[in-house]
Amino acid sequence: MIAVFKHELKSYFHSLTAYIFGAFLLMFVGLGAMLYNLQAAVSNFEYVLSFGSMVFVVIVPILTMRVIAEERKQKTDQLLYSLPISTTEVVIGKYLALLIVYLIPLVVIGFYPLIFSQFGEVYLPTSYGSLFAFFIMGAALIAMGIFISSLTENQGFAAGIGIAVMLFNYFSVSLAEYVSSTAFGSAAAIFVLAALLGWIIYHLTKNETLSYGIALLIMACTTVTVFVDSSKLEGILPNLMKQLSLFDRFDVFVNGVFDLTAIIYFLSFAAFFLLLAVQSLEKRRYN
């Protein structure tokens, strides 16, 4: 794992990837600091982080698009499979390297509240609590980007899918207001999600019985619920969109509340997608 970590870290800094990622992140946060802290004379640095969080939609997919997709395209992933380490260690090594690349600009950003506090009143606990949540949320998005990269050997496709998924997650709370809350609308959404889940399971396991069985079971349970008590399905889709939003949970920290459940959600989100990435690589190894 250490060897994979060192190799990945060197590759990021020997290319422009780490520098472009850090530059874009610092640019957006710096722009937010100029708009809020300097021009508007607002002392809340956490508002700057809320403004800068939107940049994740673009820079995280670009950062993660090559992490596994490039290995598959160049067939160098077969060399990884021959190493005396597990697939889990490979994924964790790559993930830790990405976290270091992500952490370096955050260290620079960490000096901003201290600098601004010299010229006005800045509530440091809220600022650094939000910065910590900013790091954990970014780590969760990076984990999702690794999984998306593991699904294809086309880097552009991985980046495009990643941007689309993260953009949807960013605006999911706003979109939830326009989504049908009726039982029929919720049932239709569950059918689509069940089909998507079945496809993911089939892609990871190549087991048609398992993937079709789980998808059909979810659809069957949904159908029975519609006929027995459709009221239980009302409002499920908009509520689900709100609950799954990483960015909405981050806004709680921006409002001055250190939400431990949000931290647990971010960590669980990261672990879930890292597990999916491991399973995706395991499937390719055995194939």
Secondary structure, DSSP 8 states (H G I E B T S, - for coil): -HHHHHHHHHHHHHSSHHHHHHHHHHHHHHHHHIIIIIIS----HHHHHHHHGGGHHHHHHHHHTTTTHHHHHTTTHHHHHHSSS-HHHHHHHHHHHHHHHHHHHHHHHTTHHHHHHTSS---HHHHHHHHHHHHHHHHHHHHHHHHHHHT-S-HHHHHHHHHHHHHHHHHHHHHHTTS--SHHHHHHHHHHHHHHHHHHHHHHH--HHHHHHHHHHHHHHHHHHHHHHGGGGTTHHHHHHHHH-HHHHHHHHHTT---HHHHHHHHHHHHHHHHHHHHHHHHHHH-
